[in-house]
């Protein structure tokens, strides 16, 4: 909730926005300063703040008094270099942005806002991480000897996530209105209300006291040094990296494509209802026949952690697994995604992320096939050696 009250950063660098017309197309170009209007600075990477191609005709140029022409001393090669960096935007959005951007300033990593954002993000993730592992352990405790039913419990979380993500996106769009600056207040207030309701519901749950390990560090330490467990955690780490890049940068990428708040909410809804929900509903059968996949990953991860953990260490082992996914993996994915967006752009970053995912998925399929063959040979050998009655 504190993120909603982070103050707006003060302007540091003066910028200049103009609507340029070229070959029956209009471009909203924002430059850092007026000095950038000359060649060669006009084409420099430090001069161009943003560029949007408004619409395939110059009608918007004729309607506004702020339209401009490219400076006479700018070469055609220089123009092309700038226009290639332009992103598509609607005429209505460009008109509103021209009014909002005219005479405004650009901000680059303001220290106060960056520190507050990092602090609030760290706090919420520490709370979410501990809540997830403890709630999973409590859920398995209530399921007793039926851990395969966890997927059906997880299914309701998926339904809630998708439904309220869709609702939050719609409310944010209503609050934002026609402004070029997104307003997320509705989503934050809705989250607070849901957290309060959640705490009230938790007080009504009856969970038995879990058994504790006498030497938890020894039990967990002897488990995570096994090659099979290390390989499992390594796979979880890679999934976390790709999850961090896709989950946290897909909204940024859609925002550069001028996506609405409602569309951002629809993205999460599609992930939940067409991705996670089918696998959560049929987790028991899918795990036996297909093995874990992304839609059933978290349910499979927590179930496997429950099975392999010594008695009394379930919450700790599940915390290690989810920490590897959400902590190390997602954090590394966010860093890699930020580097990719800054240096290669969103399109190339997602393309190469998909290629690497495909290669690792192919490797995982081959590994699973080899393990299945070895297991079949071992079982066949055991049957042959067994005495016949």
N, C-alpha and C positions, 0 to 999 in steps of 0.2 A: 504494500500500500504506500510505503514511503516513496517509491519511484514516481508516484503520481504527483508528488509535491517537490520534486527536484526543480530548482529554479531554472528558468531559461538562461542560456549562456549569453554573456555580453558580446557584442560584435567586436572583432579584432581586425579584420581585413576588409577594407571597402571593396565593393563589387559593383558591377554595372551590368544591367540586363537590357537587352534590346530584342525586338522582333525583326529579324532579317528576312528579306524576300529574295529568292533565287530560283529561276526557272519554274515559275508557277507553284512554288512551294514556300511555306513559311516556317521559320526556325526560331525558337526562343533560345537565345544564347546568353548565358550569364558569364561575364568575365570578372576577373579579380579586381582590376582597376581600369581606369580610362587609358592608362599608359599601354595597355595591352592591345589597343586598337591599331597599332602600327606593326609593320612587318620588320623583323621576324617574330617579335614577342607574341603576336596574335596567334601564331601556330604553336607556341610553346606549351608544354604540359602544365606549367605553373600558372598560365594565364586562364585557361579554360576551366571554369567552375562546373558548368553543366550545359547540356545542349539537348533540345527536344524538337523533333519534327512534328509540327502541329497538325497539318492536314495536307492532302494532296492538291490544294489549290491556294491561291493567294487572297481568298476572300477576307480572311481575318486581317490581312495587311491593309486592305482598303478600308476596314471598319475602325481601325485604331489609329490614334495620332502618334503612337509610339513606334510605328514601323520605321525601319531604317534600311539602308543598303550597305553592302559590304564596302569597306574603304577602297578607293580607287587604286591605291598602291599595293593591294593584296593580290598576289598571283593566284591563278586558278588552281595550281597545285596545293597552295596553302589552304584555299577554301575547301578543296576536296579532303585534305587531311583533317580539317576540323569537322566537316559534315559527316565523315565516316564514323565519328564517335557519337553521333546523335542517336537518341532513343526516340521511339514513337510516343506521341502523346495526343490526347483528344483536343479538339479546338476549344471546348469549354474549359478544360483544365488549363490550357495555355493562356486563355484570356484571364482566368483568375490568378494564375501564377504571375502573369505580367504585371498585374496590379499589386500583388503581394511582394514581388521581387524588386520592383522598381525602386532604386535607391537604398536597398537593404544591404546587409553585409553577410559574409560567410564566416563560419566558425570551423576551426580545426582542433579537435581534441581538447576542449576546455578542461582544465585540471580539476576544478571543483566538481563539475558534473560527472567526469570520468571516475573520480574517487567515490562519490556517492553511489553511482550506478554499480561499481564493483563491490562496494560494501553491502548494499542491499541484495545483490545477486548472490554473494557468498553466504549471507545469512539464510536466504530462502532455500538455497540448495543444501545447506547443512540440515535444515529442518526437514526438507523433503526427503533427503537421503535416509536419515534415521527413521522417519515416519514410514517410508516404504519398506525397509527391512523389518522393522518391528511389526507392522501390520501384516506382512507376509508370514512372519513366524506365528503370529496370533491366529491367522487364518488356517495354517496347517495344523496348529494345535487343536482348533475346533473341528477340523476335518478328521483328526485322529488317524486311522489306518486307511484313509481314502484320499491320498494326495493327488490322484489323477483328476479329482473333481475340482481342483483349483482353477482350471480353465473356465469353468462355468461361473465361478465367483468373480474371476477377472473380467468376464464378459460384461458384467454390470458396470464395472469401472470404465470399460471401453464405451459403452452406451452413454454414460454420463459425460465422458470427455468429449465425444463427438457432438452430442446434443448441445452442451453448454458452450463449446467452441463456436458452433454455428450461431447460437444466440448472442454470444459476446461480439462476434463479428458484425452481426446486424445492428446491435445496440451502439457499437462504436461508430458505425457508419452513420447512424441517425444523429448521434451527438456531434460528429465531425461536420455534417452538413455539406456545404459547398466550399468550405475552407480548404486551402491547399496543404494545411498542416493537420496531420492525423491527431485525433483526440481519443485516448485510451481510458478515460476516466470511468466510463460505464463498466468496462471489463474488470477494472480494479475493485470497484465497489461491489460488483457481483461476486468476486472472489472472496471478499471479506464476509459477505453474508453466507456464502456456502461453507466457509471455514467454521463460522459460529454454529451453523446447523450441524456440521459434521461432529464437532465436539460434543454437542448435546446428544447425538445418537450414540457416540462411543461410550458415554457413561451408562448406557442401557445394556451394553454387551457383557456377557458373562464368560470370561476366559479363565481357565484353570492356570494356576501357577506353573510355569515351565520348570522342568528339571535343569539344574545347572551342573556344568562340568567342574570337577575338583581341580583340574589343571588345564584350563582352556587354551593357554598358549602352547602347551605341549601337544594337545590333541589337534588343534588347528594347524600348527606348524608341521607336524608329521604328515598332514593331509596335503598341504599345498606344495610340497616338494616332490610329489609323485609326478612323473612325466605326463601321464594322462590328464591329470588335473591342471598342470601347467599349460598343456596344449589347449585345454578347454578355456582357461582364462585368457590365453592369447587370442583365441577366436572371439571371445567376448569383447576383448579390447578392440579388435579391428571393427567389429560391428558397432561398437560405441563411437569409434572415429567417424565411420560413415554416417551414423545416426546424427552425430553432432553437426556434420557438414550439411546434411540434407534438412534436418529438422529446423536448424537455427538460421540457415541462409536461404531457404526456399522463400520465406516471406520477404526477405530483402530483395531477392531476385524478382519476385512478383511485383514488389513495389517499384522497381525500376521499369517494369512493363506497365506501370500506371494501373495496377490492380486495385479494386475497391476493398474497403474493410470487410464487406460481406463475402467477397471472393476469398479473402484470407481465411475467414471462418469456415467457408465451404471446403477449403483444402484440408483442414484438420478433420472435418466431418467425413470426407471421402476416405481419408486414411483409417479412421476408426470403423466406419460401417462397411466399407468394401475391403479393408485390409485386415485389421485385427479381429473384428467381430466374427467373421466366418471361422477363423482358426481357433478363437477362444471357445466357440460353441461346440466344435467337434475336435477339441484338443486331444482327448483320450485316444480316439481312433487314428488321428493324423500323426501323433507321435509314434504310434506303433508301426504305421505303414510308411510314412514319409520322413520321419525324423524332424528335428526342429527347423523351422523356417522363420522369416522375420515376423510374420503375423503372430506366431506362437512362441516367439523367442523368449519374451520375459516370463511367460508362464512355464516354459520348458526350463529356463534358467533357474527359477526359484524351486521348481519341483526337483531338478537334478541336485541342487545344493542341499535340499532337505534330505534326499536319499543318501548322499555320500557323507553327510556330516555326522560325526560322533554324537552320542546322546548328550544333550545339554549345550551343544555348540551350534544349534540350528540357526539362531538369529545372527551369530557372528559370521558363519560361513555364507549365509545369504547376504549379509552386509558386505563381505569381501567381493562376492560375485556382482552384486548390484553396484558396488563402488567402482569395480573395474569397468563396468559398462557406462554408468552415468558420470563417474568421477574422472578417471584417467582417460577413458575412451572419448567421451563427449568433449572434455576439455581439450584434448589433443586435436579432435576434429574441428573445434571452433578456431583454434590457432591456425591450423592448416587452411581452413576455409577462409579465414581473414586474409592470410597471405595470398591465397589464390585469387580472391576477389580484387585485392588491391593491385596485383601485378598482371593477372591474366583476364580478369572480368568474370562475370557470373556464368556465361555460356560455356567457356572453356573449362572452368573449374568443375562444373557439373558433368561435362562430357568426360573428362579424365577420371573423375570420381566413379562414374558409371563403368568405365573400362576396367579400372582396378577392381571394382566390386565383382565384375564378371569373371576376371581372372582368378580371384580368390575363391569365388563360388565354385568354379570349375575344379580348383585344387581340392576344395572341401568334398566335392562329390567323388573325386578319385580316391581320396583318403577314406571316406566312408565305405566305398565299394571294396577297397582292399581289406579293411577291417571286417566287413561282412563276410568276405571270402575266407579270411583266416578263422573267423568264428565258426563258419560252417564246416571247415576242414577239421577244426578241433572237436566239434561235436560229433562229426562222423567218425573220427578216430576213437573217441571215447565210447561210442556205440559198438565199434568193432572189437574193442578190448573188453567190453563188458561180458561176463560169463552168460552163456545162453542156458536157460532153464530147460 
